[in-house]
Amino acid sequence: MTDADRTHDIVVWGATGVAGRFVAEYLTERYAPDDLSLAVGGRSPERLEQLVSDLTGRSDAWDDVPVVVGDATDPESLRAIARDTRVVCTTVGPYTTYGTPLVDACVEAGTDYCDLTGEINWVREIIDRYHEAAVDAEARIVHSCGFDSVPADLGTLLAQSFAVETFDAPCQTVRIYLEGGSGGVSGGTLASFGEVFEAAATDPLARQTLRNPYSLAPPGERSGVDPGEQRRPRRDSLRSAWTAPSPMAPVNERVVRRSNALLGYPWGREFRCTEVVPTGDGLTGAATAGLVAVGLGAFTAAMSVGPVRSALRRYVFPDPGEGPTREEAEAGHFSIRVLGRGTAADGPFTVEVEFGADRDPGYGATARMLGEAAVCLATGDVDSPLDGGVLTPASGIGLPLAERLRDVGFTVSVGEASDTRR
Ligand SMILES: NC(=O)c1ccc[n+]([C@@H]2O[C@H](COP(=O)([O-])OP(=O)(O)OC[C@H]3O[C@@H](n4cnc5c(N)ncnc54)[C@H](OP(=O)(O)O)[C@@H]3O)[C@@H](O)[C@H]2O)c1
């Protein structure tokens, strides 16, 4: 089947959910039907028709948006969608529960795919089951195209590309600082979070995946020098400040290491990457780092106990389908700084990247990250040596995604750090 035989450039699958709706709204605001043949998909025709009525009511350009109906538990319906589409952009999660048949359908049909997963236990399963078949089918299966892990992964790619261009050497170490952020959380995200802990409690492979810093690397390459995520407060030599563990480090660091591996280790086999939360200097910085570490440790410990996890999911977390409103998603902000250190012929250098947006990181900003990832795949606006496989944003799409995000108002900058070359 050629691409010309496919009806839709992009199907937003899960468009009736919190994140999917924001992606559909974003794409219909940013693009016109002449630019993009877009469809929205899900399991409920009524909810989809209501969504289409909302989308067309808000837009001068879109009179209609086609609807595709299927079910994540009905593989035949997913095959039909995958066969008829260039890129399936999915927000149907938890991915551990619902995701595999869709990947299967996309690989079978040679259809590109992008998602929002942070469920690394599931990504590991998909790598092992589908990477080779996706390479053969030239299907790009690009996971983690939202707040996890686009800023960390593309931030690292930007730092490394600048280092190689400017100093003729890659950064040997990269630190990703989650500097600031405010935003909400949806029931779907917390359900996915719960699935990771559930898998860790019940599945030895998931436990191993969460323990090994290289667990998302290709088979045979799942070890290295990087010790993995920081678990305690630590004073940071690059910034002369205290840092705490980052809740997103287990996902983002592994994704970045997979990017390095898939690209053929352009940053070296000794490359190290750490994501942390900077908390400032002095006693206050140390105390804040301690509090963050203790809070994160307590939450992880609580989620690891089956009855506590069940009670939190049942009585405390919002239900799937609940989440930030449009106004809330358009508010909020996040900023990430990446510092990369390397050694050029004339001595050490430090590269600095800023990556951020004035929108809720997990919803307003994520809608743009995932939506633009899908557009990159649909239009072939990618800078990647890989035509297929189970990929990361940096290895499967690359810098064009950063350019597009800059065009829609993200802060994306890279340069030599002014005060750290020594
Ligand atoms: N990386 C990030 O930054 C980020 C940010 C936000 C979300 N996420 C992830 O994105 C996922 C979705 O989150 P969310 O808050 O949007 O969740 P949600 O509101 O619960 O939406 C889930 C979607 O899946 C659909 N769905 C559920 N079961 C289905 C089935 N059997 N067949 C077809 N569709 C089905 C739902 O359809 P109905 O509407 O018919 O129920 C809904 O459209 C989660 O895994 C979350 O962790 C990641």
The ligand as an SDF file (V2000), in Angstrom:
LIG
                    3D

 48 52  0  0  0  0  0  0  0  0999 V2000
    3.5940   12.5730   28.6200 N   0  0  0  0  0  0  0  0  0  0  0  0
    2.7780   13.4870   29.0210 C   0  0  0  0  0  0  0  0  0  0  0  0
    3.1770   14.5740   29.2280 O   0  0  0  0  0  0  0  0  0  0  0  0
    1.3010   13.1680   29.1590 C   0  0  0  0  0  0  0  0  0  0  0  0
    0.4000   14.1940   29.3660 C   0  0  0  0  0  0  0  0  0  0  0  0
   -0.9640   13.8990   29.4500 C   0  0  0  0  0  0  0  0  0  0  0  0
   -1.3830   12.5780   29.3160 C   0  0  0  0  0  0  0  0  0  0  0  0
   -0.4680   11.6000   29.1260 N   0  0  0  0  0  0  0  0  0  0  0  0
   -0.8770   10.1960   28.9560 C   0  0  0  0  0  0  0  0  0  0  0  0
   -1.8850   10.1470   27.9570 O   0  0  0  0  0  0  0  0  0  0  0  0
   -2.8150    9.1210   28.2720 C   0  0  0  0  0  0  0  0  0  0  0  0
   -4.2260    9.7020   28.2300 C   0  0  0  0  0  0  0  0  0  0  0  0
   -4.4050   10.6100   29.2870 O   0  0  0  0  0  0  0  0  0  0  0  0
   -5.7820   11.3850   29.4180 P   0  0  0  0  0  0  0  0  0  0  0  0
   -5.7220   12.1730   30.6420 O   0  0  0  0  0  0  0  0  0  0  0  0
   -6.1330   12.0260   28.1340 O   0  0  0  0  0  0  0  0  0  0  0  0
   -6.7610   10.1110   29.6500 O   0  0  0  0  0  0  0  0  0  0  0  0
   -8.3490   10.0530   29.4610 P   0  0  0  0  0  0  0  0  0  0  0  0
   -8.9340   11.3950   29.6170 O   0  0  0  0  0  0  0  0  0  0  0  0
   -8.7960    8.9590   30.3660 O   0  0  0  0  0  0  0  0  0  0  0  0
   -8.5270    9.6140   27.9350 O   0  0  0  0  0  0  0  0  0  0  0  0
   -8.3570    8.2980   27.5230 C   0  0  0  0  0  0  0  0  0  0  0  0
   -8.9250    8.1280   26.1420 C   0  0  0  0  0  0  0  0  0  0  0  0
   -8.8610    6.7370   25.8360 O   0  0  0  0  0  0  0  0  0  0  0  0
  -10.1350    6.3430   25.3530 C   0  0  0  0  0  0  0  0  0  0  0  0
  -10.3520    4.9330   25.5900 N   0  0  0  0  0  0  0  0  0  0  0  0
  -10.4020    4.2750   26.7760 C   0  0  0  0  0  0  0  0  0  0  0  0
  -10.6450    2.9670   26.5630 N   0  0  0  0  0  0  0  0  0  0  0  0
  -10.7600    2.8150   25.2220 C   0  0  0  0  0  0  0  0  0  0  0  0
  -11.0180    1.7090   24.3850 C   0  0  0  0  0  0  0  0  0  0  0  0
  -11.2220    0.4780   24.8750 N   0  0  0  0  0  0  0  0  0  0  0  0
  -11.0320    1.9070   23.0480 N   0  0  0  0  0  0  0  0  0  0  0  0
  -10.8400    3.1370   22.5230 C   0  0  0  0  0  0  0  0  0  0  0  0
  -10.6210    4.2220   23.2700 N   0  0  0  0  0  0  0  0  0  0  0  0
  -10.5750    4.0600   24.6040 C   0  0  0  0  0  0  0  0  0  0  0  0
  -11.1220    7.1980   26.0940 C   0  0  0  0  0  0  0  0  0  0  0  0
  -12.3550    7.1710   25.4080 O   0  0  0  0  0  0  0  0  0  0  0  0
  -13.7320    7.6710   26.0890 P   0  0  0  0  0  0  0  0  0  0  0  0
  -13.6890    9.1640   26.0080 O   0  0  0  0  0  0  0  0  0  0  0  0
  -14.7650    7.0630   25.2280 O   0  0  0  0  0  0  0  0  0  0  0  0
  -13.7230    7.1800   27.5110 O   0  0  0  0  0  0  0  0  0  0  0  0
  -10.3970    8.5340   26.0070 C   0  0  0  0  0  0  0  0  0  0  0  0
  -10.5980    9.1020   24.7390 O   0  0  0  0  0  0  0  0  0  0  0  0
   -2.4040    8.5680   29.6300 C   0  0  0  0  0  0  0  0  0  0  0  0
   -1.6720    7.3790   29.4360 O   0  0  0  0  0  0  0  0  0  0  0  0
   -1.5090    9.6310   30.2090 C   0  0  0  0  0  0  0  0  0  0  0  0
   -0.5260    9.1330   31.0860 O   0  0  0  0  0  0  0  0  0  0  0  0
    0.8660   11.8670   29.0580 C   0  0  0  0  0  0  0  0  0  0  0  0
  1  2  1  0
  2  3  2  0
  2  4  1  0
  4  5  1  0
  4 48  2  0
  5  6  2  0
  6  7  1  0
  7  8  2  0
  8  9  1  0
  8 48  1  0
  9 10  1  0
  9 46  1  0
 10 11  1  0
 11 12  1  0
 11 44  1  0
 12 13  1  0
 13 14  1  0
 14 15  2  0
 14 16  1  0
 14 17  1  0
 17 18  1  0
 18 19  2  0
 18 20  1  0
 18 21  1  0
 21 22  1  0
 22 23  1  0
 23 24  1  0
 23 42  1  0
 24 25  1  0
 25 26  1  0
 25 36  1  0
 26 27  1  0
 26 35  1  0
 27 28  2  0
 28 29  1  0
 29 30  1  0
 29 35  2  0
 30 31  1  0
 30 32  2  0
 32 33  1  0
 33 34  2  0
 34 35  1  0
 36 37  1  0
 36 42  1  0
 37 38  1  0
 38 39  2  0
 38 40  1  0
 38 41  1  0
 42 43  1  0
 44 45  1  0
 44 46  1  0
 46 47  1  0
M  CHG  2   8   1  16  -1
M  END
$$$$
